[in-house]
């Protein structure tokens, strides 16, 4: 029966098995994604590389899912060469599936730094500009973290209008309304949490209290021409149409 050495410890191996099978049979951890016991291994993910010494004595990395166990073979599952090859393999995989939680979690488990997770943000600054120039809240800004620029919230300035979420071209800014509460966020960072007001006509939640107060301040700059009500967009259009029709009838009469 062949005997192979893995990380300095000798193990017996059955005939015609791979190094990966010996590694797993003896409880040694090594990352794999493309390997399945029911299928012939092809080494597509390249994560299961191990260090071996060739005939010249020079170390090199070979894929353990393909490498056959033979008597006297010595392999290392942990070395600088293996780590370098593993990092390269993880980055190649992430280039194809950058938001894969499986790959990112596996990389972290094996101590491979794959950088910050993608957040879907293009850094187009539409959200920042609309919040500053149109809404006037200034609730978003750019901030550098570990050399990378992110869009982040300014604490306490969000008014809950949702304009940033609506204008975001990639959907990186999320807005959810549930049980009368609106939450706006980017990545795992909360931009704002807001209680919503109900429409006086239909009873539907439609706008945050902060947004309504913000609009009241803006409207206060102009002379009031009609009575104010808390109407959602649909009801406001409906009642506006009825008022115009009523006015026309009065003029005709």
Number of C-alpha atoms within 10 A of each C-alpha: 9 14 16 21 16 22 15 10 9 13 15 15 20 13 12 10 15 19 24 24 18 21 18 11 11 12 8 12 12 16 16 19 14 15 19 10 7 6 8 10 15 12 19 14 18 23 26 27 30 29 24 21 15 10 7 6 8 8 14 14 20 19 22 27 26 18 16 17 25 19 15 11 16 19 23 17 21 14 12 10 16 21 19 12 20 23 18 16 19 20 19 14 18 18 10 9 13 16 14 13 12 10 19 22 12 15 21 11 10 14 11 18 12 16 10 10 13 11 16 14 17 14 12 11 16 14 23 21 16 17 22 15 10 11 17 14 19 19 22 22 16 14 13 10 9 8 7 9 11 16 20 19 21 15 11 10 15 22 25 26 24 22 16 26 19 14 13 17 15 12 15 16 25 17 21 12 16 10 8 15 16 21 17 21 19 20 16 7 11 16 24 21 19 20 17 22 21 17 19 13 14 11 12 14 20 19 26 22 17 18 20 17 12 16 12 12 11 11 11 9 8 8 7 9 6 6 5 8 10 16 22 20 11 13 15 15 12 12 13 12 12 12 12 10 11 11 12 11 10 8 7 6 6
